[in-house]
Amino acid sequence: MPSLSGPAPSGRLPVCPDTGAADTGPQSGPARPDGYRAVFAVPEFRFVFAAHLLSSLGVVVCEIALSVLVFRLTASPLLSALTFALGLLPYVVGGTLLSAVADRYPARRVLVGCDVLCALAAAGMVVPGTPVVVLLVLRCVLAAIAPVFAGTRAATLGEILGEGELFVLGRSVIRIVNQSAQLAGFAAGGLLLVVVSPGAVLALTAGAFLGSALLLRLGTLARPARDGARGAERGALLAASLGGIRRLLADRRVRALLLLTWLPPAFVVIPEALLVAYAGLLGVGPAGTGLLMCAMPVGAVVAESLVGTFLGPRARARLTFPMGVFAVLPSLGFAAQPSLGWAVLLLVLTGTGISYNFGVDRWFVAAVPDELLGQAMTVMQAGRMTVMGLAMGLAGVGAEYAPLRVVMPAAGVLGAVCVLAVIFEVRRTERRPAGADRACAGAVRGTDGPVPETGK
């Protein structure tokens, strides 16, 4: 895909299946890209970044305010907790039935439309007297839209930044925003609820979505749809969505990489889902619980920033498999029922595993056909959130029948086995087309020059 607004050249990413064989450290020399500064030097990306920051904070604050509102209306802890669960499970609906939207319509129109729909849903929550069931349905609407928005934005980054090193760093910035929004959003939401009503906070959330829509409308270029089809050629949306998913899953390489994006977060979230119960076990109170909840995002932000800043493309690719496995290992330490300080350290170390995404992003976008890139990113995001939601539910079930010092480490053991099996499959599906070595060498130097299409 051509780079329409940034300095990155066009062309498919080199697959680089064995990157890092001869390089384990940061890249040096005048040809190396200027890291995150080069990403923010692209004006269009700055608008995408600002819009994502607004919408991410809006989602987190919305979850808190809606949970408090539902609890005040019903006095039911179950329904209050359900508002958080509904933020994950409906992802599978949007990620399967609506995934073709990301490629069949112009990206800017999809992104702005998603933000406007989210603003309307948040505004509907503000209406006095709205029944609780309607509030929960509106929360489901937000969750169903989220994977379409995320997939479209991820594919658009390839057009804004090119499919080279800047794309990988741009995806990293998005992940940093996601983790930072958890920290800032929960803090901001808690402070706002001290001084204003949940309805007022939800109104601010609607405003945040509208602000995001405005930034995307004014700051990004109008581009044609990726699938290139017109009118009747497109067929029904549902059929196109399911057909595209079948086409993606029929590719062994894509299947393996999807599993590699889904499995580590699924096992990482198990100890995270049990932190409230673990804090109760330690008797550390609300302050200790908050510290435990913040530890993993802090580790993720620090690791993502350091790896993206100080390591070059090949060194980051070398981290993919080790960090994918390492992410699930710190939970083994909970077998010793660590004190608060040690538990925080284990969670920070778990968060550093997020750095495995650098290599996966690069390999995944190289494996997917251009016309399905938006749908593929939508499926990736929807699958990740869905398996995380299921894992959280299973963690709760497990904790009903076994002590935490058994359930939390079990996630590490089972996770290590599953992730290693997927890594083996990813290695078996490596592709090295003619000229790949030359292209990968260019990527290491930071040039990312045009390379041939890898095809399927």
N, C-alpha and C positions, 0 to 999 in steps of 0.2 A: 504494500500500500504506500502511496506517496506521502511524503511529509509536507503538509500544506502550510504549516505556520512556524515550524521550528527548524533548527539547524540539522536535525538528524536526517541522513539520507534514506532513500527508500530501499525496498528489497526484503525478502524473507530472512528471518534470523537463521544463522548457522546453527545446526543441531548441536554440535560440539559434545558428543556423548561422553568423551573421556577428558573433558577439559580439566586442566589442572595437573596433568601428568608431569609436567616439567616446571610448574610454578606453584608455589605455596604461599607466597606473600603478596603484599600490595604491589601494584604495578607502578612503575615510575617512568619518567621521560616526558618530553614535551608533548607527545601525541596523546597522552592519556586525557579522557574527558574530565571536565572540571567538576565531577561529582554532582551533588544536589544543586549547586549553583547554576550549572548548565541547564538543569531541568527548569528552574525558576526563571531562567533567562528567556524562556519561550513565553510570550505574553498570553497566549491562549491557555496555556497550562495554569497560569496564575489565576485565571478566572475559574477554571475547573477546581483548583485547590480551594479557593475561597468558598465556592458553592458547596463543595463536599464538607468543608468544615462546618458551615451553617447547618446543612441537613443532618450531619452526624450528631451534632449537639442537639438538634431538634428531636431526633429519634430517642436519644438517651433521656432527655428531660421529659419527653412525652411518656415514656415507660414509667418513670417515677411518679409523675403527676397523675397518670391514669390509675396506677396501682393504689395510690393514696385515695383518689376519688372513689374508686370501687369499694375500698375498705370502709370509707365513711358512709357510703350508701347502704352497704350490706352487713358490715361488721363480720365479714367472712374472710378468714385468712386464706382459705382455698381459692376463692374467686379473685382475691387480690394477687395471689401468686400466679393464678392462671393468666393474668395480663402479661406477665413476663414470658410464660411458656408460649403464648400465642404470638410472641415476637419471633419465634423460631420455626415452629411446625408448619405454618402456611407457606413457608418458602417453597416447599415441594410443589404447591399448586402453581404459583407463578413461574417456577423454574421449569415445569414440564408443559403445562397447557398454554403458556404465553411466551415461551422462550423464543419463538420465531419473530416476535415483535422487534427484537434487538437488531435484526438484519433486514427485515422487509420494509422498514420505514426509515426516513432520514433520522440520523442519530440525535441531532439537536431537537427535533420535534418530539422524539420519544422522551428525552431527558427532561425537557420543559414540561411535557404533559404529565410525566410521573410526579414531578414536584408539585404541580398544580393539584393533581388528584390527592396527594398526601396532605396538602394544605386544606383541601375541602374536607377530608376525613377528620383531620385534627379540629377544624372549625365545628364539625358536627358534634364532636365530643363536648364542646363548650355550651351547646344549647341547653338551657335549664330544663330539667325534667326528663332528659334523655334516659330511657330505660337501660339498665345494666347490660341486658343482652345486646342492645344496639351498640353500646360502648365497646363490647367485646368484638362484635362484628366489624366495627370500624377499625379496631386494632388489627384484625385479620386482614383487612384491606391494605393497611400499611405494610404488613409483612408480605403479602402476595405481590405487591408492587416492587418491593425492595430488590429482589434478584434481577428483575428486568432492568431496573435502573442501574444496578451495579454492573451487570453484564454489558449493557450498552456503553456505559462510561469506560469500562476496561478496554473494550474494542476501540473506542474513539481515541484512547490514549495512543494507540498504534498509528493513528492518522495525524494526531497532533505532534507526537514526539518521534515518529518513525518507529520501526520495529527493532532498533538496535539497543545500545546501552542505555539511552535515555528512557526508553520504554520500561526497562527493568527498574531503573531508579524512580521513575514516575509511579509505578505500582508500589514501590517501597514507601513513597511519600503517602500514598493513600492508606497503606496499612498503619503507618505511624499516626495518621489522623484518627483512624478507627480506635486505636488503643488509647490515644490521648483523650479522645472524646469520652471514653468510659470514665477516666479520672476527672476531667473537668466537668463533664455533664452531670455526674452524680453529685459532685460538690455544688455546682451551680443550682441544680434542681433542688437539693436539700435546703440551700440558703433561700431560694425563691419561695419555697413552700412555708418558710418561717414567717414571711412578711406578706404574702399574697395567697389567694385561694388556688386550689388545683385548676379551676376553670380558667383563671387568669394565666397560669403557667401554660396551659394548653393553647390559649390564644396566642401567646408568644411563640409557641411551637409552630402554629400555622403561619405566623409571620416569618419564621425562619425558613420554612419551605418556600414561601413566596419569594423571599430574598434570594434563595438558591436558584429558583426558576428565572428570576430577572438577570442574575449574573450569567447564567448559561445562555440565555437568549441574546444578551448584548455582547458577551465576550467570546463566543465560539462561532466558527464559520458554519454556514449551511452546506452540508455535504449530501450527496445522493445516497440512497439505500445501498447496502453492500451486496444484497442478493441479485441486483440487476434485473429482477423480474418486473413485469408491468401487468396491472389489471388482472385478467382471468388467469394469466400464467402462474400467478402466485398460489391459487387454490385456497382452500379454507385455512384459517389461522391454526385451528387445532390440528388438522392433518399435517400442516407444514411443521408445526412444533414437534409433534410426535415423530414425523419422518426424519427431521433433522437430528433428533436425539438418537433414533435408531442408527442413523448413518454415523454419528459420532461414536456410539458404543460398539459398532461393528469393527472399528479400528482398534486393534490390540494395543497399539502404542498409546492412543488417546485414553483407552480404558485404564491402562496402568498409571498414567499420569494423573487421571482424575482420582484414582484411589490414593495416590501419594499426596494429593491435596486434601483429601477428606480424612484419612485415618489418624494422622498425628493429632489434629485438633479434637477428634472424637475422644481419644484417650486422655488428652491433656485436660479436657473439660470435666472429667469425672471427679478428680480431687477438688477442682474449683467449685463444682456443684455442691460439695459436702462441707464447704468451709464454714458455713453458719453453724452446722452441727458440730464441727471440730472446735470452733471457738467456744461453743457451749461446754464441750468436754473439758477444755482447758480452763474455763471460767474466766475468760479475759474481758468480757463485757463488750459493749458497742464499739469502743475505741479499738480494741484488739481485733474485733471482727472487721472493722473498716481497714485496718492495716493489712490483714490477710487478703482482703478483696482487692486491694490496690497493688499488691506485690507482683502479681503476674503481668499486668499491663506495664508496670515500671520496667521490669526485665525486658519485655518485648520492645518498648520504645528505645531503651538504651542500646540493646543489641542491634536492632534494625538501623539505628543512626550510625553506630560505630562501624558496622560491616559495610554499609553503603558509602560511608565517607572514606574509610582507610583501605579498603580492599578493592582490587581490580576485578574484572569480569571472571577471569579464570580462577582466581582464589575463591571468589564467592561460589562459583559452581562446585568447587571441591568440597565446600561445606555442606552441600545439599543433603547427601546421604548421612554423614555423621550427625548433623544437627537434627535431621528428621528422626533419627533413633534417640538421640540424647534428650529430645523434648519430653519423652515419656518416662525417662529413667528417674528423675528426681522424686517422683511420687513413691518410689520404693522406700525412701527415707521415712515415710509416715508409718512404716511398720514398727518403728521405735517410739511412736507417739511423741514426737519432738515438742519441745517448749515453743513458745510464741516466736522467739528470735530465730530459732533453727527452722521453724515452719515457714517463716517469711523468706528466709534464704532459699529454701527448697523451691518455693513458688517463683522467686525471682529467676532462679536458674531455669525453671521450666519455661518461663517467658522468653528466655534467650533463644529457645528453639525455633522461634518464628523466622529466624534468619535462613532457614532451609528453603523458604519460598523464592529466594532470588533465582536459584537454578531452575526450580519447577516452572516458574513463570516463563522463562526463556524457552525451555524445551516444549512447553505446552503450546505456546503461540506458534512455534515452528511446525508442530505436528498437525495443526488444525487448518483446513482449507479457508482461504480468505472469506468466502461467502458465508461461512458458518462461524466466523470468529465471535461475533456478538452472542450468538446462541450458545456457543461453547463456554464462553465466560459466564453466561447466565446459569447454565447447568452446573458449572464448577461452584459458583457461589451458593446456589440453591442446595446442592448436594452437601456442601460443607455445613451449612446452617442446619439442615435437616438431621444429619447424622449427629451433630452436636446436641440438638434437642433430644433425640432418641437416647443418646448416651447419658444425658443428664437425668432423664426419666429412669433409665436402668440403674443408674447410680443410686437414686433414691430408693428404688425397690431393693437393691442389694443391701443398702444400709438398714433396711427394716429387719433383715434376717441375719446379718453378720456385723461384727464390730467394725468401726471405721479403720482401725489399724490393719484390718484384713482387706476391706473393699478398696481403699485408696492405693495400697501397693499392688493389688491384683491388676489394677489398670495399667501399671507400669510393666508388669510381666507380660500380660496379654498384648499390650500395645507394642512392646519390643518385638514379640514374635510376629505379629501381623505386619508391622512396618518393614521388618527385614524381609518378609516374604514378598511384599510389594516392591521393595528396592530390587530384589532379584529379578522380578518381572520387568521392571523398567530397564534394567541393564540388558536383559535378553532382547528387548525391542529397540535397542539403539539403532539409529540409522546414520550412516555416513556416506552420503552421495558423493559423486565425483566432485572434486574441488572443495570439499568441506574443510579439509585441513588448511587450505589457503585462507578460506573465509574465517575460520576460527582464529588463525594467527592474526588476521586483521582486527578481529574483535578484541583480542588481548592487547593489541597496540592502541585500542581506542578508536580505530578508524571506522569499523563496521561498514566497510564498503559494500556495494551491491553484490549479491550472490545469487546463484541460480535458484529457481524454485525447487524446493525439495520434493514436492508432489506427495503422493500417497503410496 
